[in-house]
Each structure stands twice: as structure tokens, then as C-alpha cells.
Amino acid sequence: MKKTFKAAISLILTVILVFCTLSVAAAKEDVTPVIVVSGMNSFPLTNAQGEQVYPPSGDKITSLVMDNIKPLLGFLATGDWQKLGDEIIYDVYEDLFNEIVCDEKGNSVNEIKTSIFPKSVDNYPDVFAGGEETEDEIGIVKGLIEDIGGENVYFFNYDWRLDPMKHADDLNAYIENVKKEKGSHKVTLIPCSMGGTVTNSYLYKYGNGSVNKVIYAMTAIQGLDAVGEVFHRNIDVDVDVLMAYLFSMQRDDLAMQILMSALASFTEVTPAITKWMDSFIDESLDELNDRVYDELMCISFGTLPGFWSLVPDSYYDEAKDIFFGGKINKTFESVIDNYHYNVQARAEEIMKSAADNGTEIYVLASYGYVGGPYTNKAMNQSDCLIETANQSLWATTALYGESFSEDYEAIGTKCADKSHNHVSTDGIIDASTCGFPENTWFIKYNKHVGMPCGTDCQKLMTYLVTSESYVNVHSDESYPQFMSLNKNTGKLTSLTGDEINADITSGKSGFFMRLVEIFRNIYINICTLFDRG
């Protein structure tokens, strides 16, 4: 009897063990593989000799500076801008940008490579698991490794200079290989930054049949106004804007905040110095702007289809004429037109078609930073690189350091439920005008593709990746539509309406507000120390 009982128990335990093993295997198979689609410069471009060509290495830049000390000293003595241009513009092109140029068909003139990763990221532990990097695409990958396993995560990288339409073909082949390797019918895509141009090109050319979800992470799906301005030859550097940019970039560093506030206060009480700096910058642009474009920009960045994919629709037609002075190569024009008119100008249509046909579409956008301080669009809300409006399919935003008026009302809402309030309590973002107002989250003070690993941002990404249903900004109170990131604690908190709207060095804040902000940050840092203790 005992033997029979033991045999029965053993049989039951064996059945349970087999069942649990099969359940675990089934659960792993149920994890939809995730492909992170990289942005620009996730990994450097190298030439045939393995030398880094872009971004230019520190050694190259140092060598260029050293080689041009004599011409710069000569300029200080003579003030001859044209002679300075004669001596340095060609050197800058030849030393830094000559190797990245493309031909009239948008193909690379030189043999240029970048890192590619055909297998899941657990096959490249030194690249994705090692090191101290916790932000950007690598940070997102590290977080996904922790949450769903490296065997379920893939990284699609590409040469950002080239045509997004061609990258779409490579992405399609990559997706098919992942599906075959994992035995999965679908994948989840996480395009980051410029990866949005590639992902939308893929959706345009191949549809959404293989895509379960797309989570757009601060992407350039509508381009960058800053790039549009550059391609309109509208370079504009203002000292006050530059100071605001530097401060906003260092808002997490108390020592840098104090330093930047001191510098801002110095320029405020010495207006003659600020006026001289502005005058010097304006003079340099007046003297050399056209030469820099004609002798450097047009023959380098102007030849890159990838860079043209970042020109917004509102700038595009005029930019082609202005940038090239009416002499654009027609073959090249057809290449960049193909992406622009079929993908960027139809981004919302492409994304909504995917959503209507079963793909979950999520958009993550950031704000709270000054954009690149080289155009008059710098004070538009941004993540320090891409304007928030362009990331989010047209959210309405206040300028940096400002907020909507007290009587502001949402306009042009695209939300089906008119009772929903999609205006942030800090009075900076109106999400009702977004393409996906119910599925777009905004993270204040999250730098471009930040999403730091080990923070609540990582949890938000995992939440979207693993959700079993199509969620929205109302689905989980932990992730409301508008949140603020404290990088010291790693926490995301919902906005309360008590936020200080006047950012330091905004031009309207003044010396008193800078002092208030410094003491506020000292208080936050002290509280953080106690929290960690």
C-alpha cells in the first residue's frame, strides 16, 4: 500500500513538475520579442580602416584646434573675417566631415560602417550589460534585460546618414529573422529619436502585420524645427538663450546651477559685455554664414538623406531651394522627397492606420529644456534636442520659462471624450491637440531619450511593453499623462500645479528668481539625502 501511495505521489509530482516546466516555457514563448530601433550616433561611424569618422573623435577636434591657433591669432590682430574663412573652413570640412558625404543617389561615397547586432542582446554582454551607461538607448536596453530577459531584446542599429526608406528594408529583414528565431508572430518596436523615421518608413512600406506595439521614445517623427531653421540658413545665437540652455542642461547638478546662475547674474549686471558678445556673434554670422554653408554644409550634411529626413514639413519645400540656392540635384531631390512626402508628411495617418489595424501605439515625449541654442526656435519646449510638439504629433506648448494664460482653453482637441482634461497643471502642455491624446505621456525634465535605467522611467517602459491590453493615460494612476522626473531619486511624480513656471535665466526670471530656484534645489537635494538615508 505504501509503495502504491509513494508511486502515486511520485507520479503526481512528476506531472506537476512537467506542467510547471511547460508553463514556464510557454510563458517565455509568450514574451513578444522587443526590438529597440536606435537613433543617431548610438554607435560611431567608422571607415574601412576602423577609424572613427563620426562623431569626430576628441583627438581629431584637438588636432584641428591646434592647427588653427595661428590663423585665429592672426584674425585677432587683423579682424579680417574672410582671411579667417580662407584658412579654416576647408580644414574643418576636410578634417571632420569629408568622409561622411553621400552621392546624388544618397549612397555613401566612402566605405563607412557602424556596429550591428543581428542576435538578441544577451549575445553581446560587453556592449549592453557592461559599463556604467544608464541612459539613452543603452539604458533602455539594460532596463528591458532586467525586466523581460536579454534573450527577448534586440537592437537594430543603422547608418543614420542614409535614406530611412532603405533602412526600412533592413528593418523588415531584421524583424523576419527575429520572428523566426523566437517563433513569434509579432514583435514590439521601440524607436528612439531618429529611429522614428525608420520605423514609420517600415510601417509605410510593409504595414503593421508583424508589429504588436510601437512605443515611440522621444522620436523625430515630425523632424526638428531647429534643423528646419538650419536648412533655411537661419543660424541665430543669442547670449541669453545660450545661458538658459546651459542652465537647463545642468538642472540636476547643484554646483553647475550655482555657477550658471552666477554667470547669468554677471551678464545681467554687465550689459555691455552681453551686448559685445551678441555683436561679435552677429558680425561673424554676417561675414561667414554663406561661406560656411556653401563651402562646408552643402557639400557635407546637405548630401545626407538621413539629415534631410529631420527637416519638418513646414520648412521642407523652401529649405530645398534656400539651402542649395535653387541648385538642388534632381536625382537627390527625388530620394529625399520619397521619404518626406510619403512618410513624414503622412506620419499621423500611417500611425493611425497601424492602430486601426491592431497595433498598439504609444508615444513618450519630454519637456522642460531649452533646445539647441543656435536658432530662434531654441525657446520652444523640448527635451534639449527635439521640440516637444514634434515628438508628440503636435501637442500645443508654451515657450520655455512661460506658461499658458489663466484663461487658456484647450483648442483643436482630438480626444473622443470631450470631458477629458489634457492640459498639464503647470500650464505648459496641451496634449488635446496630439495625434494620440489618450496614448501620449509627457515626462518633464527627462532629457532626450533619457529614460534612465533603474528609475520609474524604466518601470513605465516595462509597463507599456508588458501590458496585456491597449492601455492609455487613464489606465494606471502611477503613470498619469503628465509626470516629472527627479533624477536624484529616480522617481516619477504627477504634476501638482505648484511647479515654478519661471525657469532660471529665462530672461524674465531675474536675479531674485534665480536665488529662489537655487535655494529650492538645495532643499530638494537635502531631502534626497534623507530619503536615501
Secondary structure, 3 states (H helix, E strand, C coil): CHHHHHHHHHHHHHHHHHHHHHHHHHHHHHCCCEEEECCCCCCCEECCCCCEEECCCHHHHHHHHHHCHHHHHHHHHHCCHHHHHHHHHHHHHHHHHHHHCECCCCCECCCCECCCECCCHHHCHHHHCCCCCCCHHHHHHHHHHHHHCHHHEEEECCCCCCCHHHHHHHHHHHHHHHHHHHCCCCEEEEEECCHHHHHHHHHHHHCCCCEEEEEEECCCCCCCHHHHHHHCCCCCCCHHHHHHHHHHHCCCCHHHHHHHHHHHHHHHHCHHHHHHHHHHHHHHHHHHHHHHHHHHHCCCHHHCHHHHCCCCHHHHHHHHHHHHCCCCCHHHHHHHHHHHHHCHHHHHHHHHHHHHCCCEEEEEEEECECCCCCCCCCCECECCCCEHHHHCCCCEECECCCCCCCCCCCCCCCCCCCCCCCECCCCCEEHHHCCCCCCEEEEECCCCCCCCCCCHHHHHHHHHHHCCCCCCCCCCCCCCCEEEEECCCCEEEECCCCCCCCCCCCCCCHHHHHHHHHHHHHHHHHHHHHHHC
